Amino acid sequence: MTRDGTTFDKALAIAGPLIPEADHEAVLRHYRRQTSTTIEIIEPGVLSDGGPRPWFETHDPSLGYYWRRQRAHLAHTVGRKDFEVDSLDQSSNKVLAHLEDPRSAEPFAIRGLVVGHVQSGKTANFSALIAKAADAGYKIVIVLSGLHNSLRQQTQRRLERDLGRENVAGVGEPEAGLRWQWMTGAEARGDFDPRGVNAAVLQGNEQVIFVVKKNKTRLERLNAWMRGRVPDHVPVLVIDDEADQASVNTGGNRSPREEVDLVARSDFDGDELSDDELDPSTINLNIRKLLSSFTRCSYVAYTATPFANVLIDPSAFDTEGGNDFFPSHFIISLPPPPGDSYVGATELFGRDRLPGDADTSSQDGLDVIEFIPDHEVEMLVPPPGQSAGFQPTMPPSMKSALADYVLAAAAWLERSTKDDEPCTMLIHTDMRRKMQTPLATEVTGELAYIRQRWLYEAAEYRPTLRDRWNRRFRPVSAGVDLARDVEFETIEPVIDRLVRGGLIDVRVLNSDRPDSIDFDAEPNLKAVLIGGNKLSRGVTIEGLLVSYYVRETLYYDTLMQMGRWFGYRGHYVDLTRLYSTELLVSCFHDLATAEEELRKQIARYDREHLTPTKFVPKVRTHPLMAVTQKSKMQSAVEVSVNYAGERVQTLRFPEKPTADLQANLQLTHDFLSSLGAPEFVESQPTWAGVDPRSVIDFLNTFRVMPQTAIDPRSVVDYIDKQLQNGELGRWRVLLSCAKKTRDEPIWNEDLHVVGMPSVPLIARSRLKNDPTSLGVVTEPDDELHGLTDEDVQLAHDDRNDGKYDTRAEAYRAHRDPGEGLLMIYPISAASQQLKNSTTRIPLFADPEKASTLIAYAVSFPFSASNATVEYVSAPPPQGTL
């Protein structure tokens, strides 16, 4: 198919002698599994009641003791603004409302999922939830906090500040009779240890809290100690932080007929791990055992990357552990933090436009990305299987990153209203310690080089930094806020203080080194941090200005969790820099699109008051990335969705001229000339009544590089099925050309349109942060073609009434289900970025050597049929349809 540009059916016919006819259907299923572009979860058979619980209607969280203390601490000591506190108040109320009434005499087992944003305040939300749940009557709180001591300690310290513990700064110790019984501590070995603990605290007379790592040994100790000791009347709240890590079962569920030999292991003491200490299947079993030991329990999973969680089999049951963690009662998506202080994936990398977005354009992202050439990555990471004897060396891009860090740190310290601020840089190249540790020597040497040049060769060196500041920093700062733009001379004294005083430390954070970070102990840390897993997932790196990241971990959840550069960095986002490869930046762009698409679906589920068992969230897949590890998707099966009412478009194209682009131009010549004479609408040629097979042939033959925006094969499958249902039997084709002509030949093309020997070309540029992507190719009014004046007026009325989110969606709703719309976009190779744009680059570096680029979009009307295309999903429960 790739070689000949042909369809699956034609390729199968050619390969007929090699594949028995009886196997054709199995080959088709296998092919679709490999080329799917969406993952869904199927509806279970037993529907949950779900929704906010009746008890909450008469409950007033604002009167609670623990929450009022926490709120006062945030507002008056921490200095949170009213709108920030109010957002936290409302979002934590929403979660609390979905839990069961702790005063209820009936047994309950709630399963819920809260989806936050990476480094956006999930801990703040569940800290507020714990305070409010305790006020409501929950007596035992268990927080499962990641795999590593560093994250558990960070969470423990945060909760002690927010809830109150003796001798801990924060809200202060609660009054007698309301004090928390802390079963764990903030020290390195403060995880749960049953020795010397009085089990009487579990009787429900006082508030009890545990903060426990998700390690097998710790969970086994907790299970063994709790077994049979929690009375039926005591309500328990379990918070599972980073719930997509370790908690998701990657093994099988034990059926009643299976004999399972669980080998006993010696207790894990923090020095060495047993073979299955971090095994997700083992951890999943222990958490399920923990939950099943409580009669009245609400379990709330928190994650910023919920892809694995929504793929959990809703009907999974284990004879030892009970039900799995499918969030059958609720899924809540936390809103982005209010204000402009939070910086997420979309702000940095941009994303493609989605249905429901404004009709204007895609979001391009900030101009803070610096690409690392592939040959420089080879200096840091050995080829697969060739790590023996490999010694990483510092490439030129890392030297530039260190210089940028000095500039950014000085600028942030000069700008800040505080006397001092933490200023950090992250270097993450490989998960292996032997690739991390040697870099410390190289980084220390480069910082020494900068110091020596600054102090002793100022006349030659300082102009280099000044030029870097003026070219790469000042335009971005001015674009964000003119008040942030300062001359180099303004930050020069601060650079001198940083460099002359040797204030920048270099630390390697892995188990081979004693280095550590604790921003409570060192609130003004200035350091370059080198590491791998210890610098990811849940750990907040304060004052992170420059990130150097080349680790290719191409799973949605893992990749997004590596992004420690997300967070509350709005006050200095213009000073941040991310050094990474073009491939990884492109993946982050696509991942931001997939993430936002999932959040939009959850928002719709919330608006329509649907439970997770009634709603089917879809997770878009990617041609280069997996949604999550295969072991977390092992029960995936095929399900069905459709393209009714959607628009798909080609967005990605090679950066240099290729034979594929030339072939697409020739294909367009042939296709348009075959359509005969067009009708001209506002100088644009259109054809009505086009044979659907001609459109299918065009889509099948058009050469598209892998992208999430469109999967031509599934589009063609959908058209074929709609033809069988009596829809999409005729097509309208629009050639969306420029309405004004230019004299230069490179802005005109003979596309073999009858009666139009020269077609004026349109302009489109590339995203600077994601150079293979154009971001968007369509124009909002293109989908007017084929609609009557009455249709257009009705569409506008529906849009104004809020029935549809965009004009384009309203237009599709009023298009005849029998007619599809193919829009072709001829783009001049000479296209440049918009004037003064810092987020766009020209279409081609050398336009004279490139041909006209052809892009297309397909607009599907809403449908009365149930035509579908096959994708994959979690399986339905046994005994259901």
Buried (B, 14 or more C-beta within 10 A) or exposed (E): BEEEEBBBEEBBEEEEEEEEEEEBEEBBEEBBBEBBBBBBBBBBBEEBEBEBBEBBEEBEBEEBEBBBBBBEBBBEEEEBEEEBBEBBBEBBBBBBBBBBBBEEEEEBBBBBBBBBBBBBBBBBBBBBBBBBBBBBBBBBBBBBBBBBBBBBBBBBBBBBBBBBBEEBEBBBBBEEEBBBBBBBBBEEEBBBBEEEEEEEBBBBEBBBBBBBBBBBBBBBBBBEBBEEEBEEEBBBBBBBBBBBBBBBBBBEBBEEEEEEEEEEBEEBEEEEBBEBBBBBBBBBBBBBBBBBBBBBBBBBBBBBBBBBBBBBBBBBBBEEBBBBBBBBBBBBBBBBBBEEBBBBBBBBBBBBBBBBBEBEEBBBBBBBBBBBEEEBBEBBBBEEEEEEEBEBEBBEBBBBBBBBBBBBBBBBBBBBEEEEBBBBBBBBBBBBBBBBBBBBEBBBEBBEBBBEBBEEEEEEBBEEBBEBBEEBBBBBBBBBEEEBBBEBEBBBEBBBEBBEEEBBBBBBBBEEBEBEBEBEEBEBBBBBBBBBBBBBBBBBBBBBBBBBBBBBBBBBBBBBBBBBBBBBBBBBBBBBBBBBBBBBBBBBBBBBBBBBBBBBBBEEBBEEEBBBBBBBBBBBBBEBBBBBBEEBBEBBEBBBBBBBBBBBBBBBBBEEBBEBBBBBBEBBBEBBEBBEEBEEEEEBBBBBEBEBEBBBBBBBBBBBBEBBBBBBBBBBBBBBBBBEBEBBBBBBBBBBBBEEBBEEEBBBBEBBBBEBEBBBBBBBBBBBBBBBBBBBBBBBBBBBBBBEEEBBEBBBEBBEEEEBBBBBBBBBBBBBBEBBBBBBBBBBBBBBBEEEBBBBBBBBEEBEEBBBBBBBBBBBBEBEBEBBBBBBBBBBBEEEE
